[in-house]
Amino acid sequence: HPDIGITKKSMGIMNDFVIDMMDKLATEAKHDLDITGRETTLREWHLNTATKLVLPGELKKHGVSEGTKAIRNFNANRKDTKK
C-alpha cells in the first residue's frame, strides 16, 4: 500500500521483533544440531524443526513453506550462475 507509512519508532519495534525471532530460531536450530552430534553445519531440516518448535499454528506452516521455497530458489539461482 503506497499510501500507508510506518513511523521510525514502529520500524524499530518491528526490527527488534525480527531480530528476537531470528535469535530464537537460530538458538533452537543450534540446539537441534548439538543433539544430533553428527554434524557441524546447520542444514535446512534443522531450521525447519526450529521453526516448527518456535512458531505457533498457522505461522509455523507458512514459515516452513516460505523457508523451503527460499532454499529451492537459492539452489536454482546458484545452479544458473555456475553455468
mmCIF file of the N, C-alpha and C atoms, coordinates in Angstrom:
data_MODEL
# 
_entry.id   MODEL 
# 
loop_
_atom_site.group_PDB 
_atom_site.id 
_atom_site.type_symbol 
_atom_site.label_atom_id 
_atom_site.label_alt_id 
_atom_site.label_comp_id 
_atom_site.label_asym_id 
_atom_site.label_entity_id 
_atom_site.label_seq_id 
_atom_site.pdbx_PDB_ins_code 
_atom_site.Cartn_x 
_atom_site.Cartn_y 
_atom_site.Cartn_z 
_atom_site.occupancy 
_atom_site.B_iso_or_equiv 
_atom_site.pdbx_formal_charge 
_atom_site.auth_seq_id 
_atom_site.auth_comp_id 
_atom_site.auth_asym_id 
_atom_site.auth_atom_id 
_atom_site.pdbx_PDB_model_num 
ATOM 1   N N  . HIS A 1 1  ? 0.830  -1.172  0.000   1.00 0.00 ? 1  HIS A N  1 
ATOM 2   C CA . HIS A 1 1  ? 0.000  0.000   0.000   1.00 0.00 ? 1  HIS A CA 1 
ATOM 3   C C  . HIS A 1 1  ? 0.881  1.244   0.000   1.00 0.00 ? 1  HIS A C  1 
ATOM 4   N N  . PRO A 1 2  ? 0.939  1.944   -1.100  1.00 0.00 ? 2  PRO A N  1 
ATOM 5   C CA . PRO A 1 2  ? 1.832  3.100   -1.202  1.00 0.00 ? 2  PRO A CA 1 
ATOM 6   C C  . PRO A 1 2  ? 1.404  4.278   -0.324  1.00 0.00 ? 2  PRO A C  1 
ATOM 7   N N  . ASP A 1 3  ? 0.132  4.342   0.070   1.00 0.00 ? 3  ASP A N  1 
ATOM 8   C CA . ASP A 1 3  ? -0.349 5.465   0.866   1.00 0.00 ? 3  ASP A CA 1 
ATOM 9   C C  . ASP A 1 3  ? -0.130 5.262   2.363   1.00 0.00 ? 3  ASP A C  1 
ATOM 10  N N  . ILE A 1 4  ? 0.325  4.082   2.753   1.00 0.00 ? 4  ILE A N  1 
ATOM 11  C CA . ILE A 1 4  ? 0.499  3.774   4.171   1.00 0.00 ? 4  ILE A CA 1 
ATOM 12  C C  . ILE A 1 4  ? 1.980  3.803   4.508   1.00 0.00 ? 4  ILE A C  1 
ATOM 13  N N  . GLY A 1 5  ? 2.306  4.453   5.611   1.00 0.00 ? 5  GLY A N  1 
ATOM 14  C CA . GLY A 1 5  ? 3.689  4.523   6.051   1.00 0.00 ? 5  GLY A CA 1 
ATOM 15  C C  . GLY A 1 5  ? 3.860  3.890   7.421   1.00 0.00 ? 5  GLY A C  1 
ATOM 16  N N  . ILE A 1 6  ? 5.080  3.916   7.907   1.00 0.00 ? 6  ILE A N  1 
ATOM 17  C CA . ILE A 1 6  ? 5.380  3.388   9.234   1.00 0.00 ? 6  ILE A CA 1 
ATOM 18  C C  . ILE A 1 6  ? 6.321  4.371   9.917   1.00 0.00 ? 6  ILE A C  1 
ATOM 19  N N  . THR A 1 7  ? 6.045  4.637   11.171  1.00 0.00 ? 7  THR A N  1 
ATOM 20  C CA . THR A 1 7  ? 6.877  5.595   11.893  1.00 0.00 ? 7  THR A CA 1 
ATOM 21  C C  . THR A 1 7  ? 8.225  4.971   12.214  1.00 0.00 ? 7  THR A C  1 
ATOM 22  N N  . LYS A 1 8  ? 9.166  5.809   12.514  1.00 0.00 ? 8  LYS A N  1 
ATOM 23  C CA . LYS A 1 8  ? 10.507 5.347   12.864  1.00 0.00 ? 8  LYS A CA 1 
ATOM 24  C C  . LYS A 1 8  ? 10.473 4.470   14.111  1.00 0.00 ? 8  LYS A C  1 
ATOM 25  N N  . LYS A 1 9  ? 9.646  4.847   15.082  1.00 0.00 ? 9  LYS A N  1 
ATOM 26  C CA . LYS A 1 9  ? 9.519  4.065   16.310  1.00 0.00 ? 9  LYS A CA 1 
ATOM 27  C C  . LYS A 1 9  ? 8.926  2.690   16.017  1.00 0.00 ? 9  LYS A C  1 
ATOM 28  N N  . SER A 1 10 ? 7.895  2.639   15.186  1.00 0.00 ? 10 SER A N  1 
ATOM 29  C CA . SER A 1 10 ? 7.279  1.367   14.812  1.00 0.00 ? 10 SER A CA 1 
ATOM 30  C C  . SER A 1 10 ? 8.250  0.485   14.043  1.00 0.00 ? 10 SER A C  1 
ATOM 31  N N  . MET A 1 11 ? 9.045  1.084   13.177  1.00 0.00 ? 11 MET A N  1 
ATOM 32  C CA . MET A 1 11 ? 10.046 0.330   12.420  1.00 0.00 ? 11 MET A CA 1 
ATOM 33  C C  . MET A 1 11 ? 11.086 -0.257  13.370  1.00 0.00 ? 11 MET A C  1 
ATOM 34  N N  . GLY A 1 12 ? 11.460 0.496   14.389  1.00 0.00 ? 12 GLY A N  1 
ATOM 35  C CA . GLY A 1 12 ? 12.398 0.000   15.393  1.00 0.00 ? 12 GLY A CA 1 
ATOM 36  C C  . GLY A 1 12 ? 11.840 -1.188  16.156  1.00 0.00 ? 12 GLY A C  1 
ATOM 37  N N  . ILE A 1 13 ? 10.553 -1.120  16.495  1.00 0.00 ? 13 ILE A N  1 
ATOM 38  C CA . ILE A 1 13 ? 9.893  -2.228  17.193  1.00 0.00 ? 13 ILE A CA 1 
ATOM 39  C C  . ILE A 1 13 ? 9.855  -3.470  16.305  1.00 0.00 ? 13 ILE A C  1 
ATOM 40  N N  . MET A 1 14 ? 9.494  -3.292  15.038  1.00 0.00 ? 14 MET A N  1 
ATOM 41  C CA . MET A 1 14 ? 9.464  -4.430  14.113  1.00 0.00 ? 14 MET A CA 1 
ATOM 42  C C  . MET A 1 14 ? 10.862 -5.022  13.928  1.00 0.00 ? 14 MET A C  1 
ATOM 43  N N  . ASN A 1 15 ? 11.872 -4.180  13.842  1.00 0.00 ? 15 ASN A N  1 
ATOM 44  C CA . ASN A 1 15 ? 13.244 -4.652  13.706  1.00 0.00 ? 15 ASN A CA 1 
ATOM 45  C C  . ASN A 1 15 ? 13.651 -5.486  14.921  1.00 0.00 ? 15 ASN A C  1 
ATOM 46  N N  . ASP A 1 16 ? 13.325 -4.999  16.119  1.00 0.00 ? 16 ASP A N  1 
ATOM 47  C CA . ASP A 1 16 ? 13.630 -5.749  17.340  1.00 0.00 ? 16 ASP A CA 1 
ATOM 48  C C  . ASP A 1 16 ? 12.908 -7.090  17.360  1.00 0.00 ? 16 ASP A C  1 
ATOM 49  N N  . PHE A 1 17 ? 11.657 -7.106  16.900  1.00 0.00 ? 17 PHE A N  1 
ATOM 50  C CA . PHE A 1 17 ? 10.882 -8.340  16.831  1.00 0.00 ? 17 PHE A CA 1 
ATOM 51  C C  . PHE A 1 17 ? 11.544 -9.358  15.906  1.00 0.00 ? 17 PHE A C  1 
ATOM 52  N N  . VAL A 1 18 ? 11.950 -8.898  14.730  1.00 0.00 ? 18 VAL A N  1 
ATOM 53  C CA . VAL A 1 18 ? 12.578 -9.801  13.758  1.00 0.00 ? 18 VAL A CA 1 
ATOM 54  C C  . VAL A 1 18 ? 13.908 -10.327 14.298  1.00 0.00 ? 18 VAL A C  1 
ATOM 55  N N  . ILE A 1 19 ? 14.701 -9.467  14.904  1.00 0.00 ? 19 ILE A N  1 
ATOM 56  C CA . ILE A 1 19 ? 15.980 -9.903  15.482  1.00 0.00 ? 19 ILE A CA 1 
ATOM 57  C C  . ILE A 1 19 ? 15.749 -10.927 16.580  1.00 0.00 ? 19 ILE A C  1 
ATOM 58  N N  . ASP A 1 20 ? 14.766 -10.688 17.445  1.00 0.00 ? 20 ASP A N  1 
ATOM 59  C CA . ASP A 1 20 ? 14.447 -11.623 18.520  1.00 0.00 ? 20 ASP A CA 1 
ATOM 60  C C  . ASP A 1 20 ? 13.989 -12.971 17.965  1.00 0.00 ? 20 ASP A C  1 
ATOM 61  N N  . MET A 1 21 ? 13.146 -12.948 16.945  1.00 0.00 ? 21 MET A N  1 
ATOM 62  C CA . MET A 1 21 ? 12.648 -14.187 16.357  1.00 0.00 ? 21 MET A CA 1 
ATOM 63  C C  . MET A 1 21 ? 13.784 -14.967 15.686  1.00 0.00 ? 21 MET A C  1 
ATOM 64  N N  . MET A 1 22 ? 14.657 -14.274 14.979  1.00 0.00 ? 22 MET A N  1 
ATOM 65  C CA . MET A 1 22 ? 15.798 -14.946 14.351  1.00 0.00 ? 22 MET A CA 1 
ATOM 66  C C  . MET A 1 22 ? 16.715 -15.559 15.404  1.00 0.00 ? 22 MET A C  1 
ATOM 67  N N  . ASP A 1 23 ? 16.895 -14.852 16.518  1.00 0.00 ? 23 ASP A N  1 
ATOM 68  C CA . ASP A 1 23 ? 17.719 -15.376 17.607  1.00 0.00 ? 23 ASP A CA 1 
ATOM 69  C C  . ASP A 1 23 ? 17.102 -16.651 18.185  1.00 0.00 ? 23 ASP A C  1 
ATOM 70  N N  . LYS A 1 24 ? 15.787 -16.653 18.376  1.00 0.00 ? 24 LYS A N  1 
ATOM 71  C CA . LYS A 1 24 ? 15.102 -17.843 18.904  1.00 0.00 ? 24 LYS A CA 1 
ATOM 72  C C  . LYS A 1 24 ? 15.227 -19.020 17.939  1.00 0.00 ? 24 LYS A C  1 
ATOM 73  N N  . LEU A 1 25 ? 15.039 -18.758 16.644  1.00 0.00 ? 25 LEU A N  1 
ATOM 74  C CA . LEU A 1 25 ? 15.149 -19.822 15.647  1.00 0.00 ? 25 LEU A CA 1 
ATOM 75  C C  . LEU A 1 25 ? 16.569 -20.378 15.568  1.00 0.00 ? 25 LEU A C  1 
ATOM 76  N N  . ALA A 1 26 ? 17.546 -19.475 15.566  1.00 0.00 ? 26 ALA A N  1 
ATOM 77  C CA . ALA A 1 26 ? 18.944 -19.913 15.491  1.00 0.00 ? 26 ALA A CA 1 
ATOM 78  C C  . ALA A 1 26 ? 19.345 -20.705 16.728  1.00 0.00 ? 26 ALA A C  1 
ATOM 79  N N  . THR A 1 27 ? 18.887 -20.274 17.900  1.00 0.00 ? 27 THR A N  1 
ATOM 80  C CA . THR A 1 27 ? 19.203 -20.980 19.142  1.00 0.00 ? 27 THR A CA 1 
ATOM 81  C C  . THR A 1 27 ? 18.598 -22.375 19.130  1.00 0.00 ? 27 THR A C  1 
ATOM 82  N N  . GLU A 1 28 ? 17.362 -22.481 18.693  1.00 0.00 ? 28 GLU A N  1 
ATOM 83  C CA . GLU A 1 28 ? 16.699 -23.790 18.640  1.00 0.00 ? 28 GLU A CA 1 
ATOM 84  C C  . GLU A 1 28 ? 17.353 -24.692 17.604  1.00 0.00 ? 28 GLU A C  1 
ATOM 85  N N  . ALA A 1 29 ? 17.720 -24.139 16.449  1.00 0.00 ? 29 ALA A N  1 
ATOM 86  C CA . ALA A 1 29 ? 18.379 -24.924 15.405  1.00 0.00 ? 29 ALA A CA 1 
ATOM 87  C C  . ALA A 1 29 ? 19.745 -25.415 15.900  1.00 0.00 ? 29 ALA A C  1 
ATOM 88  N N  . LYS A 1 30 ? 20.470 -24.566 16.603  1.00 0.00 ? 30 LYS A N  1 
ATOM 89  C CA . LYS A 1 30 ? 21.779 -24.955 17.158  1.00 0.00 ? 30 LYS A CA 1 
ATOM 90  C C  . LYS A 1 30 ? 21.602 -26.055 18.195  1.00 0.00 ? 30 LYS A C  1 
ATOM 91  N N  . HIS A 1 31 ? 20.566 -25.945 19.009  1.00 0.00 ? 31 HIS A N  1 
ATOM 92  C CA . HIS A 1 31 ? 20.277 -26.977 20.000  1.00 0.00 ? 31 HIS A CA 1 
ATOM 93  C C  . HIS A 1 31 ? 20.005 -28.312 19.304  1.00 0.00 ? 31 HIS A C  1 
ATOM 94  N N  . ASP A 1 32 ? 19.229 -28.272 18.228  1.00 0.00 ? 32 ASP A N  1 
ATOM 95  C CA . ASP A 1 32 ? 18.932 -29.470 17.456  1.00 0.00 ? 32 ASP A CA 1 
ATOM 96  C C  . ASP A 1 32 ? 20.214 -30.048 16.859  1.00 0.00 ? 32 ASP A C  1 
ATOM 97  N N  . LEU A 1 33 ? 21.085 -29.191 16.370  1.00 0.00 ? 33 LEU A N  1 
ATOM 98  C CA . LEU A 1 33 ? 22.367 -29.618 15.815  1.00 0.00 ? 33 LEU A CA 1 
ATOM 99  C C  . LEU A 1 33 ? 23.219 -30.291 16.887  1.00 0.00 ? 33 LEU A C  1 
ATOM 100 N N  . ASP A 1 34 ? 23.236 -29.716 18.084  1.00 0.00 ? 34 ASP A N  1 
ATOM 101 C CA . ASP A 1 34 ? 24.019 -30.283 19.189  1.00 0.00 ? 34 ASP A CA 1 
ATOM 102 C C  . ASP A 1 34 ? 23.491 -31.648 19.613  1.00 0.00 ? 34 ASP A C  1 
ATOM 103 N N  . ILE A 1 35 ? 22.167 -31.825 19.559  1.00 0.00 ? 35 ILE A N  1 
ATOM 104 C CA . ILE A 1 35 ? 21.569 -33.100 19.965  1.00 0.00 ? 35 ILE A CA 1 
ATOM 105 C C  . ILE A 1 35 ? 21.994 -34.219 19.012  1.00 0.00 ? 35 ILE A C  1 
ATOM 106 N N  . THR A 1 36 ? 21.988 -33.933 17.700  1.00 0.00 ? 36 THR A N  1 
ATOM 107 C CA . THR A 1 36 ? 22.351 -34.970 16.738  1.00 0.00 ? 36 THR A CA 1 
ATOM 108 C C  . THR A 1 36 ? 23.826 -35.326 16.874  1.00 0.00 ? 36 THR A C  1 
ATOM 109 N N  . GLY A 1 37 ? 24.685 -34.328 17.092  1.00 0.00 ? 37 GLY A N  1 
ATOM 110 C CA . GLY A 1 37 ? 26.093 -34.568 17.342  1.00 0.00 ? 37 GLY A CA 1 
ATOM 111 C C  . GLY A 1 37 ? 26.900 -35.078 16.166  1.00 0.00 ? 37 GLY A C  1 
ATOM 112 N N  . ARG A 1 38 ? 26.268 -35.354 15.054  1.00 0.00 ? 38 ARG A N  1 
ATOM 113 C CA . ARG A 1 38 ? 26.987 -35.907 13.902  1.00 0.00 ? 38 ARG A CA 1 
ATOM 114 C C  . ARG A 1 38 ? 27.521 -34.829 12.973  1.00 0.00 ? 38 ARG A C  1 
ATOM 115 N N  . GLU A 1 39 ? 26.907 -33.676 12.984  1.00 0.00 ? 39 GLU A N  1 
ATOM 116 C CA . GLU A 1 39 ? 27.260 -32.636 12.017  1.00 0.00 ? 39 GLU A CA 1 
ATOM 117 C C  . GLU A 1 39 ? 27.710 -31.368 12.722  1.00 0.00 ? 39 GLU A C  1 
ATOM 118 N N  . THR A 1 40 ? 28.364 -30.504 11.963  1.00 0.00 ? 40 THR A N  1 
ATOM 119 C CA . THR A 1 40 ? 28.742 -29.192 12.489  1.00 0.00 ? 40 THR A CA 1 
ATOM 120 C C  . THR A 1 40 ? 28.145 -28.066 11.653  1.00 0.00 ? 40 THR A C  1 
ATOM 121 N N  . THR A 1 41 ? 27.360 -28.418 10.637  1.00 0.00 ? 41 THR A N  1 
ATOM 122 C CA . THR A 1 41 ? 26.754 -27.434 9.750   1.00 0.00 ? 41 THR A CA 1 
ATOM 123 C C  . THR A 1 41 ? 25.234 -27.484 9.881   1.00 0.00 ? 41 THR A C  1 
ATOM 124 N N  . LEU A 1 42 ? 24.626 -26.303 10.045  1.00 0.00 ? 42 LEU A N  1 
ATOM 125 C CA . LEU A 1 42 ? 23.163 -26.246 10.073  1.00 0.00 ? 42 LEU A CA 1 
ATOM 126 C C  . LEU A 1 42 ? 22.628 -26.581 8.690   1.00 0.00 ? 42 LEU A C  1 
ATOM 127 N N  . ARG A 1 43 ? 21.641 -27.426 8.647   1.00 0.00 ? 43 ARG A N  1 
ATOM 128 C CA . ARG A 1 43 ? 21.000 -27.819 7.403   1.00 0.00 ? 43 ARG A CA 1 
ATOM 129 C C  . ARG A 1 43 ? 19.554 -27.306 7.402   1.00 0.00 ? 43 ARG A C  1 
ATOM 130 N N  . GLU A 1 44 ? 18.922 -27.422 6.247   1.00 0.00 ? 44 GLU A N  1 
ATOM 131 C CA . GLU A 1 44 ? 17.541 -26.958 6.112   1.00 0.00 ? 44 GLU A CA 1 
ATOM 132 C C  . GLU A 1 44 ? 16.630 -27.611 7.148   1.00 0.00 ? 44 GLU A C  1 
ATOM 133 N N  . TRP A 1 45 ? 16.814 -28.897 7.396   1.00 0.00 ? 45 TRP A N  1 
ATOM 134 C CA . TRP A 1 45 ? 15.908 -29.580 8.319   1.00 0.00 ? 45 TRP A CA 1 
ATOM 135 C C  . TRP A 1 45 ? 16.088 -29.115 9.754   1.00 0.00 ? 45 TRP A C  1 
ATOM 136 N N  . HIS A 1 46 ? 17.288 -28.626 10.134  1.00 0.00 ? 46 HIS A N  1 
ATOM 137 C CA . HIS A 1 46 ? 17.469 -28.059 11.469  1.00 0.00 ? 46 HIS A CA 1 
ATOM 138 C C  . HIS A 1 46 ? 16.589 -26.813 11.629  1.00 0.00 ? 46 HIS A C  1 
ATOM 139 N N  . LEU A 1 47 ? 16.584 -25.973 10.601  1.00 0.00 ? 47 LEU A N  1 
ATOM 140 C CA . LEU A 1 47 ? 15.792 -24.748 10.661  1.00 0.00 ? 47 LEU A CA 1 
ATOM 141 C C  . LEU A 1 47 ? 14.294 -25.045 10.541  1.00 0.00 ? 47 LEU A C  1 
ATOM 142 N N  . ASN A 1 48 ? 13.929 -26.063 9.766   1.00 0.00 ? 48 ASN A N  1 
ATOM 143 C CA . ASN A 1 48 ? 12.515 -26.461 9.704   1.00 0.00 ? 48 ASN A CA 1 
ATOM 144 C C  . ASN A 1 48 ? 12.037 -26.929 11.073  1.00 0.00 ? 48 ASN A C  1 
ATOM 145 N N  . THR A 1 49 ? 12.846 -27.742 11.736  1.00 0.00 ? 49 THR A N  1 
ATOM 146 C CA . THR A 1 49 ? 12.484 -28.226 13.067  1.00 0.00 ? 49 THR A CA 1 
ATOM 147 C C  . THR A 1 49 ? 12.375 -27.069 14.047  1.00 0.00 ? 49 THR A C  1 
ATOM 148 N N  . ALA A 1 50 ? 13.331 -26.145 14.002  1.00 0.00 ? 50 ALA A N  1 
ATOM 149 C CA . ALA A 1 50 ? 13.300 -24.976 14.885  1.00 0.00 ? 50 ALA A CA 1 
ATOM 150 C C  . ALA A 1 50 ? 12.046 -24.145 14.630  1.00 0.00 ? 50 ALA A C  1 
ATOM 151 N N  . THR A 1 51 ? 11.699 -23.958 13.371  1.00 0.00 ? 51 THR A N  1 
ATOM 152 C CA . THR A 1 51 ? 10.502 -23.189 13.015  1.00 0.00 ? 51 THR A CA 1 
ATOM 153 C C  . THR A 1 51 ? 9.256  -23.841 13.583  1.00 0.00 ? 51 THR A C  1 
ATOM 154 N N  . LYS A 1 52 ? 9.179  -25.165 13.471  1.00 0.00 ? 52 LYS A N  1 
ATOM 155 C CA . LYS A 1 52 ? 8.016  -25.885 13.991  1.00 0.00 ? 52 LYS A CA 1 
ATOM 156 C C  . LYS A 1 52 ? 7.919  -25.792 15.505  1.00 0.00 ? 52 LYS A C  1 
ATOM 157 N N  . LEU A 1 53 ? 9.058  -25.710 16.185  1.00 0.00 ? 53 LEU A N  1 
ATOM 158 C CA . LEU A 1 53 ? 9.051  -25.638 17.645  1.00 0.00 ? 53 LEU A CA 1 
ATOM 159 C C  . LEU A 1 53 ? 8.815  -24.231 18.187  1.00 0.00 ? 53 LEU A C  1 
ATOM 160 N N  . VAL A 1 54 ? 9.257  -23.217 17.439  1.00 0.00 ? 54 VAL A N  1 
ATOM 161 C CA . VAL A 1 54 ? 9.201  -21.837 17.944  1.00 0.00 ? 54 VAL A CA 1 
ATOM 162 C C  . VAL A 1 54 ? 7.903  -21.121 17.559  1.00 0.00 ? 54 VAL A C  1 
ATOM 163 N N  . LEU A 1 55 ? 7.460  -21.293 16.328  1.00 0.00 ? 55 LEU A N  1 
ATOM 164 C CA . LEU A 1 55 ? 6.300  -20.542 15.852  1.00 0.00 ? 55 LEU A CA 1 
ATOM 165 C C  . LEU A 1 55 ? 4.996  -21.287 16.135  1.00 0.00 ? 55 LEU A C  1 
ATOM 166 N N  . PRO A 1 56 ? 3.920  -20.545 16.437  1.00 0.00 ? 56 PRO A N  1 
ATOM 167 C CA . PRO A 1 56 ? 2.635  -21.175 16.709  1.00 0.00 ? 56 PRO A CA 1 
ATOM 168 C C  . PRO A 1 56 ? 1.802  -21.374 15.442  1.00 0.00 ? 56 PRO A C  1 
ATOM 169 N N  . GLY A 1 57 ? 0.947  -22.388 15.468  1.00 0.00 ? 57 GLY A N  1 
ATOM 170 C CA . GLY A 1 57 ? -0.104 -22.627 14.484  1.00 0.00 ? 57 GLY A CA 1 
ATOM 171 C C  . GLY A 1 57 ? 0.178  -22.338 13.039  1.00 0.00 ? 57 GLY A C  1 
ATOM 172 N N  . GLU A 1 58 ? -0.599 -21.415 12.494  1.00 0.00 ? 58 GLU A N  1 
ATOM 173 C CA . GLU A 1 58 ? -0.535 -21.080 11.075  1.00 0.00 ? 58 GLU A CA 1 
ATOM 174 C C  . GLU A 1 58 ? 0.809  -20.466 10.691  1.00 0.00 ? 58 GLU A C  1 
ATOM 175 N N  . LEU A 1 59 ? 1.422  -19.712 11.590  1.00 0.00 ? 59 LEU A N  1 
ATOM 176 C CA . LEU A 1 59 ? 2.745  -19.137 11.306  1.00 0.00 ? 59 LEU A CA 1 
ATOM 177 C C  . LEU A 1 59 ? 3.774  -20.231 11.075  1.00 0.00 ? 59 LEU A C  1 
ATOM 178 N N  . LYS A 1 60 ? 3.632  -21.328 11.801  1.00 0.00 ? 60 LYS A N  1 
ATOM 179 C CA . LYS A 1 60 ? 4.535  -22.469 11.649  1.00 0.00 ? 60 LYS A CA 1 
ATOM 180 C C  . LYS A 1 60 ? 4.465  -23.010 10.224  1.00 0.00 ? 60 LYS A C  1 
ATOM 181 N N  . LYS A 1 61 ? 3.246  -23.210 9.725   1.00 0.00 ? 61 LYS A N  1 
ATOM 182 C CA . LYS A 1 61 ? 3.060  -23.759 8.385   1.00 0.00 ? 61 LYS A CA 1 
ATOM 183 C C  . LYS A 1 61 ? 3.630  -22.826 7.325   1.00 0.00 ? 61 LYS A C  1 
ATOM 184 N N  . HIS A 1 62 ? 3.328  -21.535 7.462   1.00 0.00 ? 62 HIS A N  1 
ATOM 185 C CA . HIS A 1 62 ? 3.827  -20.560 6.497   1.00 0.00 ? 62 HIS A CA 1 
ATOM 186 C C  . HIS A 1 62 ? 5.344  -20.418 6.584   1.00 0.00 ? 62 HIS A C  1 
ATOM 187 N N  . GLY A 1 63 ? 5.876  -20.461 7.787   1.00 0.00 ? 63 GLY A N  1 
ATOM 188 C CA . GLY A 1 63 ? 7.329  -20.351 7.966   1.00 0.00 ? 63 GLY A CA 1 
ATOM 189 C C  . GLY A 1 63 ? 8.080  -21.469 7.279   1.00 0.00 ? 63 GLY A C  1 
ATOM 190 N N  . VAL A 1 64 ? 7.620  -22.694 7.480   1.00 0.00 ? 64 VAL A N  1 
ATOM 191 C CA . VAL A 1 64 ? 8.262  -23.843 6.842   1.00 0.00 ? 64 VAL A CA 1 
ATOM 192 C C  . VAL A 1 64 ? 8.109  -23.767 5.327   1.00 0.00 ? 64 VAL A C  1 
ATOM 193 N N  . SER A 1 65 ? 6.913  -23.422 4.868   1.00 0.00 ? 65 SER A N  1 
ATOM 194 C CA . SER A 1 65 ? 6.649  -23.329 3.430   1.00 0.00 ? 65 SER A CA 1 
ATOM 195 C C  . SER A 1 65 ? 7.528  -22.261 2.763   1.00 0.00 ? 65 SER A C  1 
ATOM 196 N N  . GLU A 1 66 ? 7.585  -21.078 3.354   1.00 0.00 ? 66 GLU A N  1 
ATOM 197 C CA . GLU A 1 66 ? 8.382  -19.987 2.776   1.00 0.00 ? 66 GLU A CA 1 
ATOM 198 C C  . GLU A 1 66 ? 9.877  -20.285 2.852   1.00 0.00 ? 66 GLU A C  1 
ATOM 199 N N  . GLY A 1 67 ? 10.304 -20.930 3.928   1.00 0.00 ? 67 GLY A N  1 
ATOM 200 C CA . GLY A 1 67 ? 11.714 -21.303 4.051   1.00 0.00 ? 67 GLY A CA 1 
ATOM 201 C C  . GLY A 1 67 ? 12.118 -22.320 3.001   1.00 0.00 ? 67 GLY A C  1 
ATOM 202 N N  . THR A 1 68 ? 11.263 -23.309 2.775   1.00 0.00 ? 68 THR A N  1 
ATOM 203 C CA . THR A 1 68 ? 11.529 -24.323 1.757   1.00 0.00 ? 68 THR A CA 1 
ATOM 204 C C  . THR A 1 68 ? 11.583 -23.687 0.373   1.00 0.00 ? 68 THR A C  1 
ATOM 205 N N  . LYS A 1 69 ? 10.667 -22.761 0.121   1.00 0.00 ? 69 LYS A N  1 
ATOM 206 C CA . LYS A 1 69 ? 10.643 -22.066 -1.167  1.00 0.00 ? 69 LYS A CA 1 
ATOM 207 C C  . LYS A 1 69 ? 11.912 -21.229 -1.357  1.00 0.00 ? 69 LYS A C  1 
ATOM 208 N N  . ALA A 1 70 ? 12.373 -20.581 -0.301  1.00 0.00 ? 70 ALA A N  1 
ATOM 209 C CA . ALA A 1 70 ? 13.587 -19.770 -0.384  1.00 0.00 ? 70 ALA A CA 1 
ATOM 210 C C  . ALA A 1 70 ? 14.808 -20.627 -0.692  1.00 0.00 ? 70 ALA A C  1 
ATOM 211 N N  . ILE A 1 71 ? 14.905 -21.795 -0.041  1.00 0.00 ? 71 ILE A N  1 
ATOM 212 C CA . ILE A 1 71 ? 16.017 -22.707 -0.306  1.00 0.00 ? 71 ILE A CA 1 
ATOM 213 C C  . ILE A 1 71 ? 15.981 -23.197 -1.747  1.00 0.00 ? 71 ILE A C  1 
ATOM 214 N N  . ARG A 1 72 ? 14.795 -23.551 -2.224  1.00 0.00 ? 72 ARG A N  1 
ATOM 215 C CA . ARG A 1 72 ? 14.641 -24.025 -3.604  1.00 0.00 ? 72 ARG A CA 1 
ATOM 216 C C  . ARG A 1 72 ? 15.083 -22.942 -4.593  1.00 0.00 ? 72 ARG A C  1 
ATOM 217 N N  . ASN A 1 73 ? 14.644 -21.696 -4.361  1.00 0.00 ? 73 ASN A N  1 
ATOM 218 C CA . ASN A 1 73 ? 15.034 -20.596 -5.246  1.00 0.00 ? 73 ASN A CA 1 
ATOM 219 C C  . ASN A 1 73 ? 16.530 -20.325 -5.171  1.00 0.00 ? 73 ASN A C  1 
ATOM 220 N N  . PHE A 1 74 ? 17.099 -20.384 -3.982  1.00 0.00 ? 74 PHE A N  1 
ATOM 221 C CA . PHE A 1 74 ? 18.535 -20.166 -3.812  1.00 0.00 ? 74 PHE A CA 1 
ATOM 222 C C  . PHE A 1 74 ? 19.322 -21.204 -4.604  1.00 0.00 ? 74 PHE A C  1 
ATOM 223 N N  . ASN A 1 75 ? 18.954 -22.476 -4.450  1.00 0.00 ? 75 ASN A N  1 
ATOM 224 C CA . ASN A 1 75 ? 19.668 -23.540 -5.153  1.00 0.00 ? 75 ASN A CA 1 
ATOM 225 C C  . ASN A 1 75 ? 19.512 -23.428 -6.650  1.00 0.00 ? 75 ASN A C  1 
ATOM 226 N N  . ALA A 1 76 ? 18.329 -23.041 -7.131  1.00 0.00 ? 76 ALA A N  1 
ATOM 227 C CA . ALA A 1 76 ? 18.112 -22.870 -8.569  1.00 0.00 ? 76 ALA A CA 1 
ATOM 228 C C  . ALA A 1 76 ? 18.958 -21.728 -9.117  1.00 0.00 ? 76 ALA A C  1 
ATOM 229 N N  . ASN A 1 77 ? 19.035 -20.618 -8.384  1.00 0.00 ? 77 ASN A N  1 
ATOM 230 C CA . ASN A 1 77 ? 19.842 -19.491 -8.839  1.00 0.00 ? 77 ASN A CA 1 
ATOM 231 C C  . ASN A 1 77 ? 21.321 -19.800 -8.781  1.00 0.00 ? 77 ASN A C  1 
ATOM 232 N N  . ARG A 1 78 ? 21.730 -20.572 -7.795  1.00 0.00 ? 78 ARG A N  1 
ATOM 233 C CA . ARG A 1 78 ? 23.138 -20.941 -7.670  1.00 0.00 ? 78 ARG A CA 1 
ATOM 234 C C  . ARG A 1 78 ? 23.554 -21.816 -8.844  1.00 0.00 ? 78 ARG A C  1 
ATOM 235 N N  . LYS A 1 79 ? 22.691 -22.738 -9.271  1.00 0.00 ? 79 LYS A N  1 
ATOM 236 C CA . LYS A 1 79 ? 22.980 -23.588 -10.410 1.00 0.00 ? 79 LYS A CA 1 
ATOM 237 C C  . LYS A 1 79 ? 23.057 -22.778 -11.696 1.00 0.00 ? 79 LYS A C  1 
ATOM 238 N N  . ASP A 1 80 ? 22.190 -21.751 -11.820 1.00 0.00 ? 80 ASP A N  1 
ATOM 239 C CA . ASP A 1 80 ? 22.187 -20.902 -13.008 1.00 0.00 ? 80 ASP A CA 1 
ATOM 240 C C  . ASP A 1 80 ? 23.474 -20.103 -13.125 1.00 0.00 ? 80 ASP A C  1 
ATOM 241 N N  . THR A 1 81 ? 24.040 -19.657 -12.010 1.00 0.00 ? 81 THR A N  1 
ATOM 242 C CA . THR A 1 81 ? 25.252 -18.837 -12.057 1.00 0.00 ? 81 THR A CA 1 
ATOM 243 C C  . THR A 1 81 ? 26.506 -19.675 -12.290 1.00 0.00 ? 81 THR A C  1 
ATOM 244 N N  . LYS A 1 82 ? 26.431 -20.986 -12.045 1.00 0.00 ? 82 LYS A N  1 
ATOM 245 C CA . LYS A 1 82 ? 27.582 -21.858 -12.269 1.00 0.00 ? 82 LYS A CA 1 
ATOM 246 C C  . LYS A 1 82 ? 27.761 -22.217 -13.735 1.00 0.00 ? 82 LYS A C  1 
ATOM 247 N N  . LYS A 1 83 ? 26.720 -22.022 -14.539 1.00 0.00 ? 83 LYS A N  1 
ATOM 248 C CA . LYS A 1 83 ? 26.786 -22.395 -15.969 1.00 0.00 ? 83 LYS A CA 1 
ATOM 249 C C  . LYS A 1 83 ? 27.683 -21.467 -16.737 1.00 0.00 ? 83 LYS A C  1 
# 
